[in-house]
Amino acid sequence: MGFEKKSWGEWFDHVFNYTLVENSSQVEIEKIMEKVYYKKSYEEWVKNFAINLNNIWIEPSVKELVPADDNIYKKEEHSAIVIGRGPSIKKHKHFELLANSNYKGAIVCCDGALINALEAGITPEKFPSYYVATIDAYDVIKKYYDHKIVDKYGDKIKGIFSTVVKPSTVERARQAGIRIHWLHALFDYAEGKKSFNQIAALMVRARNQHGLPAIQTGGNVGTSSWFI
Protein backbone atom coordinates (compact mmCIF):
# COMPACT_ATOMS: atom_id res chain seq x y z
CA MET A 1 0.00 0.00 0.00
CA GLY A 2 1.61 3.28 -1.14
CA PHE A 3 1.05 6.76 0.25
CA GLU A 4 2.79 8.82 -2.42
CA LYS A 5 -0.48 10.33 -3.61
CA LYS A 6 -2.29 10.21 -0.29
CA SER A 7 -2.62 12.83 2.42
CA TRP A 8 -0.69 13.06 5.67
CA GLY A 9 -3.97 12.35 7.43
CA GLU A 10 -4.36 9.03 5.61
CA TRP A 11 -0.78 8.07 6.43
CA PHE A 12 -1.22 8.79 10.15
CA ASP A 13 -4.51 6.88 10.15
CA HIS A 14 -2.66 3.88 8.78
CA VAL A 15 0.26 4.12 11.22
CA PHE A 16 -1.86 4.45 14.34
CA ASN A 17 -4.65 2.19 13.08
CA TYR A 18 -7.34 4.68 14.00
CA THR A 19 -10.58 5.37 12.18
CA LEU A 20 -10.64 9.14 12.27
CA VAL A 21 -12.82 11.86 10.92
CA GLU A 22 -11.28 14.30 8.46
CA ASN A 23 -8.59 16.61 9.93
CA SER A 24 -8.55 14.76 13.26
CA SER A 25 -5.20 12.99 12.83
CA GLN A 26 -3.21 15.75 14.50
CA VAL A 27 -5.53 15.70 17.49
CA GLU A 28 -5.10 11.95 17.89
CA ILE A 29 -1.32 12.19 17.63
CA GLU A 30 -1.25 14.90 20.27
CA LYS A 31 -3.35 12.71 22.55
CA ILE A 32 -1.02 9.76 22.08
CA MET A 33 2.12 11.81 22.75
CA GLU A 34 0.51 13.53 25.71
CA LYS A 35 -0.42 10.16 27.23
CA VAL A 36 3.12 8.78 26.82
CA TYR A 37 4.77 11.94 28.19
CA TYR A 38 2.26 12.21 31.02
CA LYS A 39 2.74 8.60 32.12
CA LYS A 40 6.52 8.95 32.03
CA SER A 41 6.79 12.25 33.90
CA TYR A 42 3.76 12.69 36.15
CA GLU A 43 5.28 11.38 39.38
CA GLU A 44 8.42 13.45 38.82
CA TRP A 45 6.34 16.60 38.30
CA VAL A 46 4.41 16.03 41.51
CA LYS A 47 7.54 15.32 43.55
CA ASN A 48 9.40 18.35 42.23
CA PHE A 49 6.43 20.65 42.78
CA ALA A 50 6.03 19.46 46.36
CA ILE A 51 9.68 20.18 47.18
CA ASN A 52 9.62 23.54 45.38
CA LEU A 53 6.40 24.74 46.98
CA ASN A 54 7.88 26.55 49.98
CA ASN A 55 10.11 28.57 47.67
CA ILE A 56 7.29 29.14 45.20
CA TRP A 57 5.30 30.77 48.00
CA ILE A 58 8.03 33.27 48.87
CA GLU A 59 9.82 33.88 45.57
CA PRO A 60 8.48 36.17 42.83
CA SER A 61 6.09 35.31 40.04
CA VAL A 62 6.99 35.96 36.42
CA LYS A 63 4.29 38.61 36.58
CA GLU A 64 6.96 40.86 38.07
CA LEU A 65 8.84 40.71 34.79
CA VAL A 66 6.02 42.17 32.70
CA PRO A 67 7.18 45.60 31.45
CA ALA A 68 5.36 48.61 32.82
CA ASP A 69 2.97 50.36 30.46
CA ASP A 70 4.73 53.29 28.82
CA ASN A 71 3.06 56.33 27.37
CA ILE A 72 5.51 56.12 24.48
CA TYR A 73 6.09 52.58 23.26
CA LYS A 74 9.67 52.07 22.14
CA LYS A 75 9.78 48.99 19.97
CA GLU A 76 13.55 48.55 20.17
CA GLU A 77 13.33 48.43 23.97
CA HIS A 78 10.43 45.97 24.09
CA SER A 79 11.52 43.43 21.50
CA ALA A 80 13.12 40.11 22.43
CA ILE A 81 15.46 37.62 20.84
CA VAL A 82 15.09 33.97 21.84
CA ILE A 83 18.32 31.98 21.88
CA GLY A 84 17.89 28.25 21.39
CA ARG A 85 20.24 25.39 20.48
CA GLY A 86 19.42 24.83 16.83
CA PRO A 87 22.14 24.03 14.27
CA SER A 88 21.61 27.35 12.49
CA ILE A 89 23.39 29.13 15.36
CA LYS A 90 26.77 27.80 14.22
CA LYS A 91 25.92 27.66 10.54
CA HIS A 92 24.98 31.33 10.34
CA LYS A 93 27.22 32.57 13.18
CA HIS A 94 24.27 33.95 15.10
CA PHE A 95 26.21 34.27 18.35
CA GLU A 96 28.88 36.42 16.72
CA LEU A 97 26.30 38.59 14.95
CA LEU A 98 24.36 39.22 18.15
CA ALA A 99 27.40 39.74 20.36
CA ASN A 100 28.72 42.41 17.99
CA SER A 101 25.37 44.10 17.43
CA ASN A 102 23.82 47.20 18.96
CA TYR A 103 20.60 45.37 19.80
CA LYS A 104 18.70 47.11 22.62
CA GLY A 105 15.95 44.61 23.42
CA ALA A 106 15.68 41.63 25.74
CA ILE A 107 17.51 38.32 25.52
CA VAL A 108 15.51 35.19 26.40
CA CYS A 109 17.96 32.31 26.55
CA CYS A 110 16.97 28.66 26.68
CA ASP A 111 18.79 26.95 29.53
CA GLY A 112 20.76 24.64 27.25
CA ALA A 113 22.19 27.59 25.31
CA LEU A 114 23.10 29.73 28.32
CA ILE A 115 26.75 28.75 28.78
CA ASN A 116 27.58 28.99 25.08
CA ALA A 117 25.80 32.33 24.76
CA LEU A 118 27.70 33.83 27.69
CA GLU A 119 31.02 32.49 26.41
CA ALA A 120 30.27 34.07 23.02
CA GLY A 121 29.94 37.50 24.61
CA ILE A 122 26.15 37.62 24.82
CA THR A 123 26.17 38.70 28.45
CA PRO A 124 23.92 40.78 30.69
CA GLU A 125 26.63 43.43 30.80
CA LYS A 126 26.04 44.08 27.10
CA PHE A 127 22.33 43.19 27.13
CA PRO A 128 20.93 44.25 30.53
CA SER A 129 17.45 42.80 29.95
CA TYR A 130 18.58 39.17 30.16
CA TYR A 131 16.47 36.11 30.97
CA VAL A 132 17.00 32.37 31.09
CA ALA A 133 14.12 29.89 30.90
CA THR A 134 13.89 26.38 32.35
CA ILE A 135 10.74 24.30 31.94
CA ASP A 136 11.75 20.63 32.03
CA ALA A 137 11.99 18.42 35.11
CA TYR A 138 14.99 16.35 34.02
CA ASP A 139 18.15 15.90 36.12
CA VAL A 140 20.37 16.80 33.18
CA ILE A 141 19.18 20.43 33.19
CA LYS A 142 21.29 21.18 36.27
CA LYS A 143 24.51 21.06 34.24
CA TYR A 144 23.37 24.07 32.22
CA TYR A 145 23.85 26.19 35.35
CA ASP A 146 26.88 24.39 36.78
CA HIS A 147 29.61 26.52 35.21
CA LYS A 148 31.90 29.32 36.33
CA ILE A 149 30.67 31.70 33.64
CA VAL A 150 27.11 31.32 34.92
CA ASP A 151 28.41 32.10 38.41
CA LYS A 152 30.12 35.20 37.00
CA TYR A 153 26.99 36.70 35.43
CA GLY A 154 24.21 34.98 37.37
CA ASP A 155 23.29 37.91 39.60
CA LYS A 156 22.47 39.93 36.47
CA ILE A 157 20.23 37.24 34.94
CA LYS A 158 16.53 36.77 35.67
CA GLY A 159 15.38 33.15 35.79
CA ILE A 160 11.99 31.94 34.53
CA PHE A 161 11.26 28.50 36.00
CA SER A 162 8.27 26.20 35.87
CA THR A 163 7.04 24.88 39.19
CA VAL A 164 8.00 21.30 38.27
CA VAL A 165 11.69 21.90 37.59
CA LYS A 166 14.05 19.64 39.54
CA PRO A 167 14.80 21.32 42.90
CA SER A 168 18.53 20.65 42.53
CA THR A 169 18.47 22.56 39.24
CA VAL A 170 16.70 25.52 40.82
CA GLU A 171 19.14 25.52 43.73
CA ARG A 172 22.18 25.55 41.42
CA ALA A 173 20.72 28.54 39.59
CA ARG A 174 20.18 30.30 42.93
CA GLN A 175 23.78 29.60 43.92
CA ALA A 176 24.86 31.34 40.72
CA GLY A 177 22.91 34.41 41.81
CA ILE A 178 20.04 34.02 39.36
CA ARG A 179 16.78 35.35 40.79
CA ILE A 180 14.03 32.79 40.32
CA HIS A 181 10.60 33.77 38.94
CA TRP A 182 7.93 31.07 38.85
CA LEU A 183 5.18 30.03 36.44
CA HIS A 184 2.97 27.01 35.84
CA ALA A 185 3.58 24.79 32.82
CA LEU A 186 0.25 23.54 31.50
CA PHE A 187 0.01 19.86 30.64
CA ASP A 188 -3.21 18.37 32.01
CA TYR A 189 -5.47 21.36 32.67
CA ALA A 190 -8.07 19.89 30.31
CA GLU A 191 -8.82 17.26 32.97
CA GLY A 192 -10.60 19.93 35.03
CA LYS A 193 -10.71 19.81 38.82
CA LYS A 194 -8.87 16.50 39.02
CA SER A 195 -5.90 17.75 36.98
CA PHE A 196 -2.53 18.31 38.58
CA ASN A 197 -2.45 21.79 37.04
CA GLN A 198 -5.66 22.68 38.86
CA ILE A 199 -4.48 21.21 42.18
CA ALA A 200 -1.07 22.88 41.93
CA ALA A 201 -2.67 26.26 41.21
CA LEU A 202 -4.92 25.92 44.27
CA MET A 203 -1.95 24.99 46.47
CA VAL A 204 0.05 28.01 45.30
CA ARG A 205 -2.91 30.31 45.98
CA ALA A 206 -3.19 28.92 49.52
CA ARG A 207 -0.44 31.38 50.51
CA ASN A 208 -0.24 33.54 47.42
CA GLN A 209 -3.70 34.80 46.58
CA HIS A 210 -2.62 36.11 43.18
CA GLY A 211 -1.27 32.73 42.10
CA LEU A 212 1.04 32.29 39.13
CA PRO A 213 0.60 32.75 35.39
CA ALA A 214 0.58 29.63 33.23
CA ILE A 215 1.75 28.90 29.71
CA GLN A 216 1.50 26.13 27.17
CA THR A 217 5.04 24.84 26.88
CA GLY A 218 4.83 23.33 23.42
CA GLY A 219 6.75 20.37 24.80
CA ASN A 220 10.14 22.05 25.06
CA VAL A 221 11.94 25.05 26.51
CA GLY A 222 12.48 26.64 23.09
CA THR A 223 8.78 26.91 22.34
CA SER A 224 8.16 28.00 25.92
CA SER A 225 10.65 30.83 25.49
CA TRP A 226 8.71 32.10 22.49
CA PHE A 227 5.52 32.12 24.54
CA ILE A 228 7.33 33.97 27.31
GUTI-475407 format. One record per residue (C-alpha): x negated, y, z negated; residue in three letters. Coordinates in nm, 4 decimals. Last residue first. Layout:
ATOM         c1         c2         c3   resn
ATOM          X          Y          Z    ALA
...
END
This chain:
ATOM         c1         c2         c3   resn
ATOM    -0.7334     3.3968    -2.7313    ILE
ATOM    -0.5522     3.2120    -2.4544    PHE
ATOM    -0.8708     3.2097    -2.2486    TRP
ATOM    -1.0645     3.0832    -2.5486    SER
ATOM    -0.8160     2.8002    -2.5923    SER
ATOM    -0.8777     2.6907    -2.2344    THR
ATOM    -1.2480     2.6638    -2.3089    GLY
ATOM    -1.1944     2.5055    -2.6510    VAL
ATOM    -1.0145     2.2047    -2.5065    ASN
ATOM    -0.6752     2.0367    -2.4803    GLY
ATOM    -0.4832     2.3332    -2.3420    GLY
ATOM    -0.5038     2.4840    -2.6881    THR
ATOM    -0.1497     2.6132    -2.7167    GLN
ATOM    -0.1754     2.8900    -2.9707    ILE
ATOM    -0.0575     2.9634    -3.3232    ALA
ATOM    -0.0597     3.2746    -3.5390    PRO
ATOM    -0.1044     3.2291    -3.9125    LEU
ATOM     0.1267     3.2731    -4.2102    GLY
ATOM     0.2619     3.6107    -4.3184    HIS
ATOM     0.3696     3.4797    -4.6580    GLN
ATOM     0.0240     3.3536    -4.7417    ASN
ATOM     0.0439     3.1378    -5.0511    ARG
ATOM     0.3195     2.8924    -4.9522    ALA
ATOM     0.2909     3.0309    -4.5984    ARG
ATOM    -0.0046     2.8007    -4.5300    VAL
ATOM     0.1952     2.4993    -4.6465    MET
ATOM     0.4916     2.5917    -4.4266    LEU
ATOM     0.2674     2.6256    -4.1212    ALA
ATOM     0.1066     2.2882    -4.1929    ALA
ATOM     0.4483     2.1212    -4.2177    ILE
ATOM     0.5662     2.2680    -3.8864    GLN
ATOM     0.2446     2.1794    -3.7042    ASN
ATOM     0.2527     1.8314    -3.8576    PHE
ATOM     0.5903     1.7753    -3.6981    SER
ATOM     0.8875     1.6495    -3.9020    LYS
ATOM     1.0714     1.9807    -3.8820    LYS
ATOM     1.0597     1.9925    -3.5030    GLY
ATOM     0.8819     1.7259    -3.2973    GLU
ATOM     0.8074     1.9886    -3.0306    ALA
ATOM     0.5467     2.1358    -3.2670    TYR
ATOM     0.3213     1.8369    -3.2011    ASP
ATOM    -0.0015     1.9863    -3.0636    PHE
ATOM    -0.0249     2.3539    -3.1499    LEU
ATOM    -0.3583     2.4790    -3.2817    ALA
ATOM    -0.2965     2.7012    -3.5843    HIS
ATOM    -0.5180     3.0030    -3.6438    LEU
ATOM    -0.7934     3.1069    -3.8850    TRP
ATOM    -1.0602     3.3773    -3.8945    HIS
ATOM    -1.4028     3.2787    -4.0321    ILE
ATOM    -1.6783     3.5350    -4.0794    ARG
ATOM    -2.0037     3.4017    -3.9362    ILE
ATOM    -2.2912     3.4412    -4.1810    GLY
ATOM    -2.4861     3.1342    -4.0722    ALA
ATOM    -2.3777     2.9596    -4.3921    GLN
ATOM    -2.0177     3.0299    -4.2931    ARG
ATOM    -2.0717     2.8538    -3.9594    ALA
ATOM    -2.2176     2.5550    -4.1424    ARG
ATOM    -1.9140     2.5516    -4.3730    GLU
ATOM    -1.6702     2.5519    -4.0821    VAL
ATOM    -1.8471     2.2560    -3.9236    THR
ATOM    -1.8533     2.0654    -4.2531    SER
ATOM    -1.4797     2.1317    -4.2904    PRO
ATOM    -1.4053     1.9636    -3.9536    LYS
ATOM    -1.1693     2.1897    -3.7592    VAL
ATOM    -0.7996     2.1303    -3.8271    VAL
ATOM    -0.7038     2.4879    -3.9194    THR
ATOM    -0.8274     2.6200    -3.5867    SER
ATOM    -1.1264     2.8503    -3.5996    PHE
ATOM    -1.1995     3.1942    -3.4527    ILE
ATOM    -1.5378     3.3147    -3.5790    GLY
ATOM    -1.6532     3.6766    -3.5667    LYS
ATOM    -2.0233     3.7236    -3.4944    ILE
ATOM    -2.2466     3.9930    -3.6470    LYS
ATOM    -2.3291     3.7913    -3.9598    ASP
ATOM    -2.4214     3.4980    -3.7372    GLY
ATOM    -2.6986     3.6698    -3.5434    TYR
ATOM    -3.0116     3.5201    -3.6997    LYS
ATOM    -2.8406     3.2097    -3.8405    ASP
ATOM    -2.7106     3.1319    -3.4919    VAL
ATOM    -3.0673     3.1695    -3.3638    ILE
ATOM    -3.1904     2.9318    -3.6332    LYS
ATOM    -2.9609     2.6519    -3.5208    HIS
ATOM    -2.6882     2.4394    -3.6776    ASP
ATOM    -2.3853     2.6187    -3.5351    TYR
ATOM    -2.3366     2.4067    -3.2222    TYR
ATOM    -2.4510     2.1055    -3.4238    LYS
ATOM    -2.1290     2.1183    -3.6266    LYS
ATOM    -1.9184     2.0426    -3.3190    ILE
ATOM    -2.0371     1.6800    -3.3184    VAL
ATOM    -1.8146     1.5902    -3.6117    ASP
ATOM    -1.4987     1.6350    -3.4020    TYR
ATOM    -1.1987     1.8416    -3.5111    ALA
ATOM    -1.1747     2.0625    -3.2035    ASP
ATOM    -1.0744     2.4297    -3.1944    ILE
ATOM    -1.3889     2.6380    -3.2347    THR
ATOM    -1.4118     2.9887    -3.0896    ALA
ATOM    -1.6997     3.2368    -3.1092    VAL
ATOM    -1.6468     3.6114    -3.0971    TYR
ATOM    -1.8584     3.9167    -3.0161    TYR
ATOM    -1.7451     4.2796    -2.9952    SER
ATOM    -2.0929     4.4254    -3.0526    PRO
ATOM    -2.2330     4.3185    -2.7127    PHE
ATOM    -2.6039     4.4079    -2.7100    LYS
ATOM    -2.6632     4.3426    -3.0799    GLU
ATOM    -2.3917     4.0779    -3.0689    PRO
ATOM    -2.6166     3.8696    -2.8445    THR
ATOM    -2.6153     3.7619    -2.4820    ILE
ATOM    -2.9940     3.7498    -2.4608    GLY
ATOM    -3.0270     3.4066    -2.3017    ALA
ATOM    -3.1016     3.2486    -2.6406    GLU
ATOM    -2.7698     3.3829    -2.7692    LEU
ATOM    -2.5802     3.2332    -2.4763    ALA
ATOM    -2.7578     2.8993    -2.5077    ASN
ATOM    -2.6755     2.8747    -2.8784    ILE
ATOM    -2.3103     2.9735    -2.8316    LEU
ATOM    -2.2188     2.7592    -2.5311    ALA
ATOM    -2.0758     2.4643    -2.7251    GLY
ATOM    -1.8795     2.6946    -2.9527    ASP
ATOM    -1.6969     2.8655    -2.6680    CYS
ATOM    -1.7961     3.2312    -2.6548    CYS
ATOM    -1.5507     3.5190    -2.6404    VAL
ATOM    -1.7505     3.8318    -2.5524    ILE
ATOM    -1.5681     4.1628    -2.5738    ALA
ATOM    -1.5952     4.4611    -2.3421    GLY
ATOM    -1.8698     4.7115    -2.2620    LYS
ATOM    -2.0596     4.5375    -1.9801    TYR
ATOM    -2.3817     4.7201    -1.8964    ASN
ATOM    -2.5371     4.4102    -1.7428    SER
ATOM    -2.8725     4.2414    -1.7995    ASN
ATOM    -2.7405     3.9741    -2.0363    ALA
ATOM    -2.4360     3.9216    -1.8145    LEU
ATOM    -2.6303     3.8587    -1.4954    LEU
ATOM    -2.8881     3.6418    -1.6717    GLU
ATOM    -2.6214     3.4268    -1.8350    PHE
ATOM    -2.4272     3.3952    -1.5102    HIS
ATOM    -2.7224     3.2571    -1.3175    LYS
ATOM    -2.4982     3.1330    -1.0336    HIS
ATOM    -2.5924     2.7657    -1.0539    LYS
ATOM    -2.6770     2.7804    -1.4223    LYS
ATOM    -2.3385     2.9131    -1.5357    ILE
ATOM    -2.1615     2.7350    -1.2487    SER
ATOM    -2.2143     2.4031    -1.4270    PRO
ATOM    -1.9416     2.4827    -1.6834    GLY
ATOM    -2.0236     2.5394    -2.0479    ARG
ATOM    -1.7892     2.8249    -2.1392    GLY
ATOM    -1.8321     3.1976    -2.1877    ILE
ATOM    -1.5093     3.3973    -2.1841    VAL
ATOM    -1.5460     3.7618    -2.0839    ILE
ATOM    -1.3120     4.0113    -2.2429    ALA
ATOM    -1.1520     4.3433    -2.1501    SER
ATOM    -1.0428     4.5968    -2.4087    HIS
ATOM    -1.3334     4.8428    -2.3966    GLU
ATOM    -1.3546     4.8549    -2.0173    GLU
ATOM    -0.9778     4.8991    -1.9971    LYS
ATOM    -0.9674     5.2072    -2.2143    LYS
ATOM    -0.6093     5.2581    -2.3264    TYR
ATOM    -0.5514     5.6124    -2.4484    ILE
ATOM    -0.3064     5.6335    -2.7365    ASN
ATOM    -0.4730     5.3288    -2.8822    ASP
ATOM    -0.2974     5.0356    -3.0461    ASP
ATOM    -0.5363     4.8610    -3.2824    ALA
ATOM    -0.7180     4.5598    -3.1449    PRO
ATOM    -0.6023     4.2173    -3.2698    VAL
ATOM    -0.8842     4.0712    -3.4791    LEU
ATOM    -0.6960     4.0856    -3.8074    GLU
ATOM    -0.4290     3.8613    -3.6582    LYS
ATOM    -0.6994     3.5956    -3.6416    VAL
ATOM    -0.6092     3.5312    -4.0038    SER
ATOM    -0.8476     3.6166    -4.2830    PRO
ATOM    -0.9821     3.3882    -4.5573    GLU
ATOM    -0.8030     3.3266    -4.8866    ILE
ATOM    -0.5298     3.0771    -4.8002    TRP
ATOM    -0.7286     2.9141    -4.5201    ILE
ATOM    -1.0110     2.8566    -4.7668    ASN
ATOM    -0.7883     2.6547    -4.9985    ASN
ATOM    -0.6396     2.4735    -4.6978    LEU
ATOM    -0.9622     2.3538    -4.5376    ASN
ATOM    -0.9678     2.0180    -4.7176    ILE
ATOM    -0.6025     1.9460    -4.6363    ALA
ATOM    -0.6434     2.0647    -4.2780    PHE
ATOM    -0.9399     1.8352    -4.2229    ASN
ATOM    -0.7543     1.5321    -4.3553    LYS
ATOM    -0.4410     1.6035    -4.1511    VAL
ATOM    -0.6343     1.6602    -3.8300    TRP
ATOM    -0.8420     1.3449    -3.8818    GLU
ATOM    -0.5284     1.1381    -3.9384    GLU
ATOM    -0.3757     1.2691    -3.6147    TYR
ATOM    -0.6794     1.2246    -3.3897    SER
ATOM    -0.6520     0.8952    -3.2030    LYS
ATOM    -0.2735     0.8604    -3.2116    LYS
ATOM    -0.2260     1.2212    -3.1017    TYR
ATOM    -0.4767     1.1936    -2.8190    TYR
ATOM    -0.3118     0.8782    -2.6817    VAL
ATOM     0.0416     1.0158    -2.7229    LYS
ATOM    -0.0505     1.3527    -2.5711    GLU
ATOM    -0.2121     1.1814    -2.2746    MET
ATOM     0.1017     0.9758    -2.2084    ILE
ATOM     0.3353     1.2709    -2.2555    LYS
ATOM     0.1254     1.4901    -2.0275    GLU
ATOM     0.1320     1.2194    -1.7634    ILE
ATOM     0.5104     1.1953    -1.7890    GLU
ATOM     0.5531     1.5704    -1.7490    VAL
ATOM     0.3213     1.5747    -1.4497    GLN
ATOM     0.5201     1.2989    -1.2829    SER
ATOM     0.8546     1.4763    -1.3261    SER
ATOM     0.8591     1.6613    -0.9928    ASN
ATOM     1.1275     1.4295    -0.8457    GLU
ATOM     1.2816     1.1862    -1.0917    VAL
ATOM     1.0636     0.9137    -1.2268    LEU
ATOM     1.0584     0.5368    -1.2183    THR
ATOM     0.7341     0.4681    -1.3997    TYR
ATOM     0.4654     0.2190    -1.3076    ASN
ATOM     0.1861     0.4454    -1.4337    PHE
ATOM    -0.0264     0.4123    -1.1216    VAL
ATOM     0.2662     0.3882    -0.8784    HIS
ATOM     0.4508     0.6881    -1.0154    ASP
ATOM     0.1225     0.8788    -1.0149    PHE
ATOM     0.0781     0.8067    -0.6434    TRP
ATOM     0.4357     0.9033    -0.5611    GLU
ATOM     0.3973     1.2345    -0.7427    GLY
ATOM     0.0689     1.3059    -0.5669    TRP
ATOM     0.2624     1.2834    -0.2418    SER
ATOM     0.2291     1.0207     0.0293    LYS
ATOM     0.0477     1.0328     0.3612    LYS
ATOM    -0.2795     0.8817     0.2417    GLU
ATOM    -0.1052     0.6758    -0.0245    PHE
ATOM    -0.1615     0.3276     0.1138    GLY
ATOM     0.0000     0.0000     0.0000    MET
END
